[in-house]
Amino acid sequence: MDTPSLPPPIPAPVKDRHLGLIIFGSLEVLAGLGCALLTPLVFVGQMTEAKQNDHPFEWSLALPGLLMLGLMAVGLVWLGVGSILARRWARALLLCLSSMGLVVGVTALVAIVPLLSSMDEKMLQQGQQVPPGMLLVVKIIAAAMVFIMYVVCPGALVLFYRSRHVKQTCEVRDPVERWTDRCPLPVLALCLLQVAGSVSVLALPGSGAVFPLFGYLATGWAGRVLMWGFAVFSLYAARGFYRLNRGVWLAYMGTMITAMISMAVTFLVVGLPEYYRASGLPEWQLEQVLNNPLIHSDLMVAFPVVSGLAYLGYLIWLRRFFPVDSTRPASA
């Protein structure tokens, strides 16, 4: 006797989240405009500091901040408009970027603990006498600001854009297949990370380039060529990741393991202070860096090692998205 087949499950009702997409998108546009307004302040701040400390203005110190804020301004406005229009690509990119931001924020929250604990010693070295109660308030405010800006804000974006209601709202209002639909979101986040890192390296001046190489610090043109070469390789890897090419994933895994071993050996042999001396920093800034107690602490070496191992763990987890036969789609 045949067993009657069960009826298919009734899908849960989908709630239209277009209003939420508009609200979050508008906030992202406002944040982008805020970044645009803050961009000139980086230049003004560097000029003011140069005059106060009687040292020449350094474009190499202002350019990273200008570039970062400029890219953030354009990106936030673009993504905000995409969210307002309920575009599938905007939802995918915002979910990837906010997830990465949340990881960075949690990491920053952990990293700020030793930084705040060294504040007392640093202020004593500078001859500043601050009451313990006031110093405690400053530490609490700093930790709270990091928590709100780098954990609460990206966390709220992750919770909103990962909702199935938001996903299906975008799919209904934007029924066309987008380029972000052809790649699993965890892999897409890795692609974005490679592109962002490569652009930041290629767009910055090569002066002061230092590349750790198995106990040796490659500087000058050798350091620049190695850094730019690694940036180009990262762009190539991003293209391969997007296509779910298992060979590129294997090559990248091998390269990252080699690079992390090289970096660990270099910092154990040479030391972090020597790395900063070779980086071409202005003398006044180098003195500030070397006077920071954290530079001489083992935490400055242990923290990147732990972060690197976590990154390798993420890469290993992504293996399931890269099929052995690259002509077949990866499992979701």
MARBA-260787 format. One record per atom (N, C-alpha, C): x, y, z; residue in three letters. Coordinates in steps of 0.2 Angstrom, whole numbers, plus 2048, in hexadecimal, padded with zeros to 3 digits. Example, Ala and Ser with C-alpha at 12.3 -4.5 7.8 and 13.67 -1.06 7.14 Angstrom:
! MARBA-260787
8427E4827ala/83E7EA827ala/8427F0827ala/8407F5823ser/8447FB824ser/840800827ser/
END
This chain:
! MARBA-260787
8047FA800met/800800800met/804806800met/80380B7FBasp/8078117FBasp/806816800asp/80B818803thr/80A81E808thr/809824804thr/804828806pro/80282E803pro/808833804pro/80A8377FFser/80F83C800ser/80C842803ser/811844807leu/80F84A80Cleu/80F850807leu/80A855809pro/80A85B805pro/81085F806pro/813863801pro/819868802pro/81786D808pro/81C86E80Cpro/81B873811pro/81987A80Fpro/81587D812ile/812884810ile/818889812ile/81A88D80Epro/81F892810pro/81D897814pro/821899819ala/81F89E81Eala/81D8A481Aala/8198A881Cpro/8178AF819pro/81D8B3819pro/81E8B7814val/8248BB813val/8218C3814val/8258C6819lys/8238CD81Alys/8278D2816lys/8248D7813asp/8278DC80Fasp/82B8E0813asp/8328E0812arg/8368E4816arg/8398EA812arg/8358EC80Dhis/8388F2809his/8398F880Dhis/8348F9812leu/8358FF816leu/83B8FF81Aleu/83D8F981Dgly/8438F8820gly/8498F981Cgly/8498F7816leu/84E8F8811leu/84F8FF810leu/84A90380File/84A90A80Eile/84D90E814ile/84B90C81Aile/84E90F820ile/85690D821ile/857907820phe/85F905821phe/86290881Bphe/860908815gly/86390C80Fgly/864913810gly/85F916813ser/86091E814ser/86591F81Aser/86691B81Fleu/86B91C824leu/87291A821leu/87291681Cglu/879914819glu/87B91A814glu/87691D811val/87792380Dval/87A929811val/87692A817leu/87992F81Cleu/88092E81Eleu/881927820ala/888926822ala/88D92781Dala/88B925817gly/890927811gly/89192E810gly/88C932811leu/88D93A811leu/89193C817leu/89093981Cgly/89493B822gly/89B939821gly/89D93481Ecys/8A493281Ccys/8A7937817cys/8A3939812ala/8A593E80Eala/8A7945811ala/8A3947816leu/8A494D81Aleu/8AA94C81Eleu/8AB946821leu/8B1945825leu/8B8945821leu/8B794481Bthr/8BD943817thr/8C2948817thr/8C094F816pro/8C5954817pro/8C895581Epro/8C4952823leu/8C795382Aleu/8CD94F82Bleu/8CE94A827val/8D4946827val/8DA94A825val/8D994E81Fphe/8DF95281Dphe/8E0958822phe/8DA95B825val/8DB960829val/8DF95E830val/8DD958832gly/8E0955838gly/8E7954838gly/8E9951832gln/8F0950831gln/8F4956830gln/8F195C82Dmet/8F496282Dmet/8F5965834met/8F0965838thr/8F096883Ethr/8F5964843thr/8F595D842glu/8FA95A846glu/90195B844glu/90295C83Eala/90995E83Bala/90B96583Eala/90796A83Elys/909970841lys/90A970848lys/90696C84Cgln/90696C853gln/90D969855gln/90F964852asn/915960854asn/91B962850asn/91A96784Basp/92096A848asp/923965843asp/91F96183Fhis/92295D83Ahis/91F95E834his/92295C82Epro/91F95D828pro/918959827pro/91495B823phe/90E957821phe/91095181Dphe/90D94B81Eglu/90E94581Bglu/908943817glu/909943810trp/90394180Ctrp/90293980Dtrp/90793680Fser/90692E80Fser/90292C816ser/90293181Bleu/8FE930821leu/8F7932820leu/8F693781Bala/8EF93981Aala/8EB935815ala/8EF932810leu/8EC92F80Bleu/8E892980Cleu/8EA924811pro/8E691F813pro/8DF920816pro/8DF92581Agly/8D892881Dgly/8D492B818gly/8D792F813leu/8D393280Eleu/8D092D809leu/8D4928807leu/8D2922803leu/8CC91E806leu/8CD91D80Dmet/8C8918810met/8C291C811met/8C2922813leu/8BB926814leu/8B892780Dleu/8BC928808gly/8B992A801gly/8B69237FFgly/8B991E7FFleu/8B69177FDleu/8B0916801leu/8B0917808met/8AA91680Cmet/8A491A80Amet/8A6920808ala/8A0925807ala/89D923800ala/8A19217FBval/89E91F7F5val/89A9187F6val/89D9147F9gly/89A90D7FAgly/89490D7FEgly/894911804leu/88E911808leu/888915804leu/88991A800val/88491D7FCval/8819187F7val/8869157F4trp/8849107EEtrp/88090B7F1trp/8829087F7leu/87E9027FAleu/8789047FDleu/87890A800gly/87290D803gly/86C90E7FDgly/86E9117F8val/8699127F2val/86790B7F0val/86B9067EFgly/8698FF7EDgly/8658FC7F2gly/8668FD7F9ser/8618FB7FEser/85A8FE7FDser/85A9057FCile/8549087FBile/8509057F5ile/8539047F0leu/8509017EAleu/84F8F97EBleu/8518F67F0ala/8508EF7F2ala/8538EB7ECala/85A8ED7EBarg/85E8E97E6arg/8618E37EAarg/8618DD7E6arg/8638D77E9arg/86B8D87EAarg/86E8DB7E6trp/8768DB7E6trp/8778E07ECtrp/8738E57EEala/8758E97F4ala/8748E57FAala/86E8E17FAarg/86D8DD800arg/8738D8802arg/8758D57FCala/87B8D07FDala/8818D47FFala/8838D97FCleu/8898DD7FEleu/8898DF805leu/8838E2807leu/8828E580Dleu/8838DF813leu/8808DA811leu/8818D4816leu/8888D2817leu/88B8D1811cys/8928CF811cys/8978D4815cys/8968DB813leu/89A8E0816leu/8998E181Eleu/8928E181Fser/8918E1826ser/8938DB82Bser/8938D5828ser/8958D082Bser/89D8D082Cser/8A18D2827met/8A88D4828met/8A98D982Dmet/8A58DE82Dgly/8A68E4832gly/8A48E1839gly/8A08DD83Aleu/89E8DA840leu/8A48D6843leu/8A78D283Fval/8AD8CE841val/8B38D3843val/8B48D883Fval/8B98DD840val/8B78E1847val/8B18E2848gly/8AF8E684Egly/8B08E2854gly/8AE8DB854val/8AF8D785Aval/8B78D685Bval/8BB8D6856thr/8C28D5856thr/8C58DC859thr/8C28E1857ala/8C58E885Aala/8C38E9861ala/8BD8E6863leu/8BB8E686Aleu/8BF8E286Eleu/8C28DD86Cval/8C68D9870val/8CD8DC870val/8CF8DF86Aala/8D68E286Aala/8D68E886Eala/8D18EC86File/8D18F2873ile/8D28F187Aile/8D18EB87Dval/8D38EA884val/8DA8EB886val/8DF8E8882pro/8E68E9884pro/8E88F0882pro/8E48F387Dleu/8E68FA87Cleu/8E48FF881leu/8DE8FE884leu/8DC90288Aleu/8E0901890leu/8E28FB891ser/8E68F9897ser/8ED8FD897ser/8EF8FE891ser/8F6901890ser/8F5909890ser/8EF90B890met/8EE913890met/8F1916896met/8F191389Casp/8F49168A2asp/8FB9178A1asp/8FF91289Fglu/90691289Eglu/908917899glu/904917894lys/90691C88Elys/905923891lys/900925894met/8FF92B897met/90492D89Cmet/9069298A0leu/90C92A8A4leu/91292C8A1leu/91492889Bgln/91A92A897gln/919931894gln/913933893gln/91293A890gln/91293F895gln/91293D89Bgly/9129428A1gly/90B9458A2gly/9069418A0gln/8FF9438A2gln/8FD9408A8gln/8FA9448ACgln/8F79418B3gln/8EF9428B2gln/8EC93C8B2val/8E593C8B1val/8E29388B7val/8DD93B8BBpro/8DA9378C0pro/8D89308BEpro/8D892B8C2pro/8D69248C1pro/8CF9248BFpro/8CB9288C2gly/8C39278C1gly/8C292A8BAgly/8C59308B8met/8C49328B1met/8C792E8ACmet/8CD92A8ADleu/8D09268A8leu/8CB9208A7leu/8C891E8ADleu/8C39188ACleu/8BD91A8A8leu/8BB9208A8val/8B59228A4val/8B792389Dval/8BD92589Cval/8BF925895val/8C091E892val/8C291A896lys/8C3913893lys/8BC910892lys/8B7911896ile/8B090F895ile/8AD91288File/8AE91888Eile/8AB91C888ile/8AE919882ile/8B5918882ala/8B891587Cala/8B690E87Aala/8B590A87Fala/8B390387Eala/8AB90387Bala/8A790887Eala/8A090887Cala/8A090B875ala/8A490F873met/8A491286Cmet/8A690D867met/8AB909869val/8AD903865val/8A78FE864val/8A48FD86Aphe/89F8F886Aphe/8998FA865phe/897900866ile/891903862ile/89390385Bile/898906859met/89A907852met/89C90184Emet/8A08FD852tyr/8A28F784Etyr/89F8F0850tyr/89A8F0854val/8978EA856val/88F8EB855val/88C8F0858val/8858F1858val/8838F3851val/8868F884Ecys/8848FA847cys/8858F4842cys/88B8F1841pro/88B8EC83Cpro/8868E683Epro/8868E5845gly/8818DF847gly/87A8E0845gly/8788E6845ala/8718E8843ala/8708E783Cala/8758E9838leu/8758E8831leu/8748E082Fleu/8788DC832val/8798D5831val/8728D2833val/86F8D4839leu/8688D183Bleu/8638D3836leu/8638D9833phe/85E8DB82Ephe/85F8D8828phe/8658D8825tyr/8668D681Etyr/8668CF81Dtyr/8678CB822arg/8678C4822arg/8608C1822arg/85B8C5824ser/8548C3825ser/8528C081Eser/84E8BA81Farg/84B8B7819arg/8468BC816arg/8438C081Ahis/83E8C5818his/8418CA813his/8478CC815val/84A8D1812val/84D8CE80Bval/84F8C880Blys/8528C5805lys/84C8C4800lys/8468C2802gln/8418C07FEgln/83E8C77FBgln/83E8CC800thr/83B8D37FDthr/8408D57F8thr/8468D47F8cys/84B8D77F3cys/84A8D27ECcys/8498CC7EDglu/8488C77E8glu/8418C97E4glu/83C8CB7E8val/8358CD7E4val/8368D37E1val/8398D87E4arg/8398DF7E1arg/83F8E07DCarg/8448DB7DCasp/8498DB7D7asp/84A8D47D5asp/8468D27D0pro/8458CB7CEpro/84B8C97C9pro/84F8CE7C7val/8558CC7C2val/85A8C97C6val/85E8C47C3glu/8638C17C6glu/8698C67C6glu/86C8C77CCarg/8728CB7CCarg/8788C87CDarg/87E8CB7CCtrp/8858C87CCtrp/8868C57D3trp/8838C87D8thr/8848C57DFthr/8818BF7E0thr/87C8BD7DCasp/8788B77DDasp/87C8B17DAasp/8818B27D7arg/8858AC7D4arg/88B8AA7D8arg/88B8AC7DEcys/8918AA7E3cys/88E8AA7EAcys/88F8A57EEpro/88D8A47F5pro/88F8AA7F9pro/88B8AD7FDleu/88D8B3801leu/8938B2805leu/8958AD808pro/89B8AC80Cpro/8A18AD807pro/8A18AA801val/8A68AB7FCval/8A68B27FAval/8A18B57F8leu/8A08BC7F6leu/8A48C07FBleu/8A38BF802ala/8A68C3807ala/8AE8C3806ala/8B08BD805leu/8B78BC804leu/8BA8BF7FEleu/8B68BF7F8cys/8B88C37F2cys/8B88CB7F4cys/8B38CD7F7leu/8B48D47F9leu/8BA8D67FDleu/8BB8D1802leu/8C18D3806leu/8C88D3802leu/8C88CF7FDgln/8CE8CF7F9gln/8CF8D57F5gln/8C98D77F2val/8C98DD7EEval/8CB8E37F2val/8C88E47F8ala/8C98EA7FCala/8D08EA7FEala/8D38E4800gly/8DA8E4802gly/8DF8E67FCgly/8DD8E37F6ser/8E18E57F1ser/8E18EC7EFser/8DB8EF7EEval/8DB8F67EDval/8DE8FA7F1val/8DE8F97F8ser/8E18FD7FDser/8E98FD7FCser/8EB8F77FAval/8F38F77F9val/8F58FA7F2val/8F18F97EDleu/8F38FB7E7leu/8F29037E6leu/8ED9067EAala/8EB90D7EAala/8F09117EEala/8F490E7F3leu/8F89127F7leu/8FF9137F4leu/9029187F6pro/9099197F3pro/90E9137F6pro/9139117F2gly/91790C7F4gly/91D90D7F9gly/91D9147FBser/9229167FFser/921912806ser/927910809gly/92690D80Fgly/92390680Fgly/923903809ala/9208FC809ala/9258F780Cala/9228F3811val/9268EE814val/9238E7813val/9268E2811phe/9238DB810phe/9278D6815phe/9248D381Apro/9278CE81Epro/9298C881Apro/92F8C681Aleu/9318C0815leu/9358BB819leu/9328B781Dphe/9368B1821phe/93C8B4824phe/93B8B9829gly/9408BB82Dgly/9448C182Agly/9428C4824tyr/9458C9821tyr/9408CE81Ftyr/9418D5820leu/93D8DA81Eleu/93E8DD817leu/93A8DB812ala/93C8DE80Bala/9398E580Bala/93D8EA809thr/93B8F1809thr/93D8F3802thr/93C8FA801gly/93D8FD7FBgly/9398FA7F5gly/93C8F97EFtrp/9398F77E9trp/9378EF7EAtrp/93B8EC7EEala/93A8E47EFala/9338E47F3ala/9328E87F8gly/92C8E87FCgly/9268EA7F8gly/9278EF7F4arg/9218F17F0arg/91F8EC7EBarg/9248E97E8val/9228E47E3val/91F8DE7E6val/9218DC7ECleu/91E8D67EFleu/9178D87F2leu/9168DE7F4met/90F8E07F7met/90B8E17F1met/90D8E47EBtrp/9088E47E5trp/9078DE7E2trp/90C8D97E2gly/90B8D37E0gly/9068CF7E4gly/9068CF7EAphe/9018CC7EEphe/8FA8CF7EDphe/8FA8D67ECala/8F38D97EBala/8F08D67E4ala/8F48D67DFval/8F28D37D9val/8F08CC7D9val/8F38C87DDphe/8F18C17DEphe/8EB8C17E2phe/8EA8C57E7ser/8E38C67EAser/8DD8C77E6ser/8DF8CC7E1leu/8D98CD7DCleu/8D88C77D7leu/8DD8C47D5tyr/8DC8BD7D2tyr/8D98B87D6tyr/8DA8B87DCala/8D78B37E1ala/8CF8B57E1ala/8CE8BB7E2ala/8C78BD7E2ala/8C38BB7DCala/8C68BC7D6arg/8C28BA7D0arg/8C18B27D0arg/8C68AE7D3gly/8C68A77D3gly/8C18A57D8gly/8C08A97DEphe/8BC8A77E3phe/8B48A87E0phe/8B38AE7DDtyr/8AD8AF7DAtyr/8AA8AA7D5tyr/8AF8A77D2arg/8AD8A17CDarg/8AD89A7D1arg/8AF89A7D7leu/8AF8947DBleu/8B488F7D8leu/8BA8927D7asn/8BF88E7D4asn/8C388B7DAasn/8C38847DAarg/8C68817E0arg/8CE8817E0arg/8D08817D9gly/8D88827D9gly/8DA8897DCgly/8D688E7DAval/8D88957DDval/8D88957E5val/8D38917E7trp/8D28917EFtrp/8D888D7F2trp/8DA8887EEleu/8E08847F1leu/8E68887F1leu/8E788C7EBala/8ED8907EAala/8ED8967EFala/8E78987F1tyr/8E789E7F6tyr/8E889B7FDtyr/8E68957FEmet/8E7892805met/8EE891806met/8F288E801gly/8F988D801gly/8FD894802gly/8FB8997FEthr/8FE89F7FFthr/8FD8A3806thr/8F78A2808met/8F68A580Fmet/8F98A2814met/8FA89B814ile/8FD898819ile/90589A819ile/90889A813thr/90F89C812thr/9108A3815thr/90B8A8813ala/90C8AF815ala/90C8AF81Cala/9078AC820met/9078AC827met/90D8A982Amet/90F8A4828ile/9158A182Bile/91B8A682Aile/91C8A9824ser/9218AE823ser/9208B4827ser/91A8B6828met/9198BC82Dmet/91B8BA834met/9198B5836ala/91A8B383Dala/9228B283Eala/9258AF83Aval/92C8AE83Aval/9308B583Aval/92E8B9836thr/9318C0835thr/9308C483Cthr/92A8C483Fphe/9298C8845phe/92C8C584Bphe/92D8BE84Bleu/9318BB850leu/9388BC850leu/93B8BD84Aval/9428BE849val/9448C5849val/9408C9845val/9428D1845val/93E8D584Aval/9388D384Cgly/9358D7851gly/9308DC84Egly/92B8DE851leu/9268E384Fleu/9298EA84Fleu/92D8EC854pro/9308F3853pro/9348F484Dpro/9388EF84Bglu/93D8EF845glu/9388F083Fglu/9338ED83Ftyr/92E8ED839tyr/92C8F4838tyr/92A8F883Etyr/9288FF83Dtyr/92E90383Btyr/93490283Earg/93990683Carg/93B905834arg/9398FF831ala/93B8FE82Aala/935901826ala/92F903829ser/929905825ser/92990C822ser/92F90F824gly/92F916821gly/92B91B825gly/92991A82Bleu/92591F82Eleu/929925830leu/92692B830pro/929931832pro/92C930839pro/93193383Bglu/935932841glu/930934847glu/92C939847trp/92893B84Ctrp/92393584Etrp/920933848gln/91B92D849gln/91E92784Bgln/924925849leu/92791F84Bleu/92991F852leu/92B925855glu/92C92685Cglu/925925860glu/92092785Egln/919926861gln/91891E861gln/91991B85Bval/91791485Bval/91B91085Fval/92291185Fleu/92790D863leu/92690E86Bleu/92391486Dasn/922916874asn/91B912877asn/91790F872asn/91190C874asn/913905877asn/91190487Epro/9138FE881pro/9118F787Dpro/90B8F8879leu/9098F2876leu/90D8F0870leu/9118F486Eile/9168F2868ile/91B8ED86Bile/91D8ED871his/9228E9874his/91E8E3878his/9188E2877ser/9148DD87Aser/9138D7875ser/9138D1878asp/9118CB874asp/90A8CB871asp/9068CF874leu/8FF8CF871leu/8FF8D286Aleu/9048D6868met/9048D9861met/9068D385Cmet/9098CE85Fval/90B8C885Aval/9068C385Bval/9038C2861ala/8FE8BC862ala/8F88BE85Fala/8F68C485Fphe/8EF8C685Cphe/8EF8C5855phe/8F48C7850pro/8F38C5849pro/8F48BE848pro/8F78BA84Cval/8F88B384Bval/8F18B084Cval/8ED8B2852val/8E78AF853val/8E28B184Dval/8E28B784Bser/8DE8B9846ser/8DF8B683Fser/8E68B483Egly/8E78B1838gly/8E58A9838gly/8E58A683Eleu/8E389F83Eleu/8DB89F83Dleu/8D88A4840ala/8D08A583Fala/8CF8A6838ala/8D38AA834tyr/8D28AB82Dtyr/8D38A4829tyr/8D88A182Bleu/8D989A828leu/8D3895829leu/8D089682Fgly/8CB892831gly/8C589382Cgly/8C489A82Btyr/8BE89C827tyr/8BF899820tyr/8C689A81Dleu/8C7897816leu/8C6890816leu/8C888C81Bile/8C688581Bile/8BF88481Bile/8BB88781Ftrp/8B488781Ftrp/8B1888818trp/8B488D814leu/8B188E80Eleu/8B2889808leu/8B688480Aarg/8B887F805arg/8B287B802arg/8AC87B806arg/8A6877804arg/8A387B7FEarg/8A58817FDphe/8A28857F7phe/8A68847F1phe/8AC8817F1phe/8B08807EBphe/8B08797E9phe/8AC8777E5pro/8AC8707E3pro/8B286D7DFpro/8B38677E0val/8B98647DCval/8B98657D5val/8B38647D2asp/8B28667CBasp/8AF86D7CBasp/8B38727C8ser/8B18797C8ser/8AB87A7C3ser/8AA8757BFthr/8A48767BBthr/89D8757BEthr/89D8727C4arg/8978717C7arg/8968767CDarg/8908787CEpro/88E87D7D3pro/89087A7DApro/89287F7DEala/89487D7E5ala/88E87C7E9ala/88E8787EEser/8888777F3ser/88787D7F7ser/88187F7F8ala/8808857FCala/881884804ala/
END
